[in-house]
Amino acid sequence: MIRAAVLLLVFILGQIGASAQDPANIRDVTFEAEVDGSVQHYVQILPKEFNPSEKHHLLVALHGHGSDRWQFATGDIDQARAARDVAEEHDMIYVSPDYRASTSWMGPKAERDVVQIISRVKKQFSIDKVLVSGASMGGSSSLTFAALHPELVDGVVSINGTANHLEYENFQGAIRESFGGTKQEIPMEYKNRSAEYFPERLTMPIAITAGGRDETVPPDSVLRLAKIVEKLNPDTLLLYRPEGGHSTNYEDSRQAYEFVVDKMSR
């Protein structure tokens, strides 16, 4: 009797976990990348009460270094939970791309993949506004993508990212592979993927979070970028925690997403 009760409890808990991690509205999408013909992936999550005849905002969530699409699709980190919660509450279509998986840093192929994904989703659904976001590598990549394609982006949330690849020194092996060379060999590629050099392109609502003690992705470049963008764009929010490290808690992450969703929805 006791063993049966324990097994029943384990089954119930397993079902709860499965429903939280694998709800019916989650779909793992495979597509052929136009840039090189490779097989790529993204996770798509539709609102619970999805109505295909209505317009919906699209939230694109970019994962961090060493992770893949599932970090922001089902992961338990504060930044991912905040993104999913805000998307759900605002009936947004939620997409988490691999964008060349663990070591992307929004190189040319990853960039082309995200452009293709946004185009695919727009053809499939009625999309109103597009919010591009992410944390760490994803926070850096969201700034890069917005600066490269401002015409595709209506809002940006950058969490613990860098805005200057010429200055940034960590993960250089991965970035070299992604960008196609070192910063000494192809400095213009690194500059073109550094949002700090193009603040005038960031005219959409934008929220940036940073920690003063972040040694993984130091905050200096995004603080400089935010200072300039604030003068050009009134819809700018900087959440800077001087004692913070390489993470942003749920409350700050949620505030960043809510700020941008509110501004771009007006």
C-alpha positions in Angstrom: 0.0 0.0 0.0 2.8 2.4 1.0 4.8 1.5 -2.2 1.7 2.1 -4.3 1.1 5.5 -2.7 4.8 6.5 -3.3 4.6 5.4 -7.0 1.4 7.4 -7.4 3.0 10.5 -5.9 6.0 10.1 -8.1 3.7 9.7 -11.2 1.8 12.8 -10.2 4.9 14.9 -9.7 6.3 13.6 -12.9 3.2 14.6 -14.8 3.3 18.1 -13.2 7.0 18.4 -14.3 6.2 17.2 -17.7 3.3 19.6 -18.2 5.5 22.5 -17.0 8.4 21.5 -19.3 6.4 20.1 -22.3 3.1 21.8 -22.6 0.9 21.2 -25.7 1.6 24.7 -27.0 5.4 24.1 -27.3 6.8 23.1 -30.6 10.4 22.3 -31.5 10.7 23.6 -35.1 13.3 22.4 -37.6 14.1 24.4 -40.7 16.8 24.5 -43.5 19.0 27.6 -43.1 19.0 29.7 -46.3 22.6 30.8 -45.7 24.2 27.4 -45.9 21.5 24.7 -46.2 22.2 23.3 -42.7 19.4 22.0 -40.4 18.6 24.5 -37.6 16.1 24.7 -34.8 14.0 27.0 -32.7 11.3 26.5 -30.1 8.0 28.1 -30.6 5.5 28.7 -27.8 2.0 29.9 -28.6 -0.2 31.7 -26.1 -2.5 29.5 -24.1 -5.7 31.0 -25.6 -4.2 31.5 -29.0 -6.4 33.0 -31.7 -4.8 32.9 -35.1 -7.2 35.5 -36.4 -5.8 38.1 -34.0 -2.5 40.0 -34.2 0.1 39.0 -31.6 3.5 40.5 -30.6 6.5 38.2 -31.2 9.1 37.8 -28.5 12.5 36.4 -29.6 14.6 35.1 -26.7 18.3 34.4 -27.3 20.2 32.0 -25.0 23.6 32.4 -23.3 27.0 31.0 -24.2 27.2 27.2 -23.7 23.4 26.8 -23.9 20.9 26.2 -26.7 17.3 27.0 -27.5 15.9 25.2 -24.5 17.5 27.5 -21.9 15.0 30.2 -22.6 12.2 27.9 -23.7 12.0 25.7 -20.6 15.0 26.7 -18.4 14.5 27.9 -14.8 16.9 30.8 -14.7 15.2 34.1 -13.6 15.8 35.8 -16.9 14.1 33.0 -18.9 11.2 32.7 -16.5 10.6 36.5 -16.6 10.6 36.4 -20.4 8.1 33.6 -20.6 5.8 35.0 -17.9 5.6 38.4 -19.7 5.0 36.7 -23.0 2.2 34.6 -21.6 0.5 37.5 -19.8 0.6 39.6 -23.0 -0.5 36.8 -25.3 2.8 37.0 -27.2 4.2 34.3 -29.5 7.4 33.2 -28.0 10.4 32.0 -30.0 13.7 30.7 -28.7 16.2 30.0 -31.5 19.4 28.0 -31.4 21.0 30.7 -33.6 24.0 28.4 -34.1 23.6 26.9 -30.6 26.2 27.2 -27.8 28.8 29.6 -29.2 26.8 31.9 -31.4 27.6 35.5 -30.4 25.4 36.6 -33.4 27.9 36.0 -36.1 26.9 36.2 -39.8 25.2 32.8 -40.0 23.4 33.2 -36.7 22.2 36.7 -37.9 20.8 35.2 -41.1 19.1 32.4 -39.1 17.3 34.9 -36.9 16.2 37.0 -39.9 14.9 33.9 -41.5 13.0 32.8 -38.3 11.3 36.2 -38.0 10.3 36.0 -41.6 8.9 32.4 -41.2 6.9 33.4 -38.1 5.5 36.5 -39.8 4.3 34.3 -42.7 2.8 31.8 -40.4 1.0 34.2 -38.0 -0.3 37.7 -37.9 2.5 39.6 -36.1 2.2 43.1 -34.8 5.5 44.0 -33.1 8.8 42.1 -32.7 10.8 42.2 -29.4 14.3 40.7 -29.5 15.9 39.9 -26.2 18.4 37.7 -24.4 20.9 37.3 -21.5 24.7 37.3 -21.5 25.6 36.1 -25.0 21.9 36.6 -25.8 21.9 40.1 -24.4 24.9 41.0 -26.5 23.3 39.4 -29.5 20.1 41.2 -29.1 21.9 44.5 -29.3 23.9 43.4 -32.3 20.8 42.2 -34.1 18.9 45.4 -33.4 21.8 47.6 -34.6 22.1 45.5 -37.8 18.4 45.2 -38.5 16.5 48.0 -36.8 13.8 47.7 -39.5 12.9 44.2 -38.1 13.0 45.1 -34.4 10.3 47.0 -32.4 11.8 46.5 -28.9 15.0 45.2 -27.3 15.8 43.7 -23.9 19.5 43.2 -23.3 20.4 41.5 -20.0 24.1 41.4 -18.9 25.4 41.8 -22.4 28.3 43.7 -24.2 27.9 46.4 -26.8 31.5 46.5 -27.9 33.2 43.4 -29.5 36.4 45.3 -30.3 36.8 45.8 -26.5 35.4 42.5 -25.2 38.1 39.9 -24.3 36.3 36.8 -23.1 35.2 33.8 -25.1 37.4 34.9 -28.0 37.8 31.4 -29.4 34.1 31.0 -29.9 33.7 34.5 -31.2 36.5 34.0 -33.7 34.8 30.9 -35.1 31.4 32.7 -35.2 32.7 35.9 -36.8 35.1 34.3 -39.2 38.4 35.6 -37.8 40.0 37.5 -34.9 39.4 41.2 -34.2 43.0 41.9 -35.5 42.2 40.1 -38.8 38.6 41.4 -39.4 38.2 44.5 -37.1 35.3 45.9 -39.2 33.3 42.7 -38.6 33.7 43.2 -34.9 32.9 46.9 -35.1 29.8 46.2 -37.2 28.5 43.8 -34.6 29.1 46.3 -31.8 25.9 48.3 -31.0 27.9 51.0 -29.2 29.1 52.3 -32.5 25.5 52.7 -33.8 23.4 54.3 -31.1 21.3 56.2 -33.6 19.9 53.0 -34.9 18.4 52.0 -31.6 15.2 54.1 -31.9 12.9 51.4 -30.6 12.0 50.9 -26.9 15.1 49.4 -25.2 15.9 48.1 -21.7 19.4 47.2 -20.6 20.4 45.5 -17.3 24.0 45.3 -16.0 25.9 44.4 -12.9 28.9 46.4 -11.7 30.8 43.3 -10.6 30.2 41.4 -13.7 33.6 39.9 -14.8 32.1 37.5 -17.4 30.6 40.3 -19.5 31.8 43.6 -18.0 29.2 46.4 -18.1 31.3 49.3 -19.3 30.2 49.2 -22.9 26.4 48.9 -22.3 26.6 51.7 -19.7 28.2 54.0 -22.3 25.7 52.9 -24.9 22.8 53.5 -22.5 24.1 57.0 -21.7 24.1 58.0 -25.4 20.8 56.2 -26.3 19.0 57.9 -23.4 19.7 61.3 -25.1 18.4 60.1 -28.4 15.5 57.8 -27.4 13.2 58.6 -24.5 12.0 55.0 -24.4 15.2 53.8 -22.7 15.5 52.0 -19.4 18.8 51.2 -17.7 18.8 48.9 -14.7 22.3 49.0 -13.3 23.2 47.3 -10.0 26.7 48.4 -8.9 27.0 45.3 -6.6 25.5 42.9 -9.1 27.4 40.2 -11.0 26.7 38.3 -14.2 23.0 37.8 -13.6 19.8 39.7 -13.3 17.1 38.7 -10.9 13.5 37.9 -11.8 12.2 41.3 -10.6 14.6 43.3 -12.7 14.3 41.0 -15.7 10.5 41.3 -15.5 10.7 45.1 -15.2 12.9 45.3 -18.3 10.5 43.2 -20.3 7.4 45.0 -19.1 8.9 48.4 -19.8 9.6 47.5 -23.4 6.3 45.7 -24.0 4.4 48.6 -22.6 6.3 51.2 -24.7 6.1 49.3 -28.0 2.4 48.5 -27.5 1.5 52.1 -27.4 
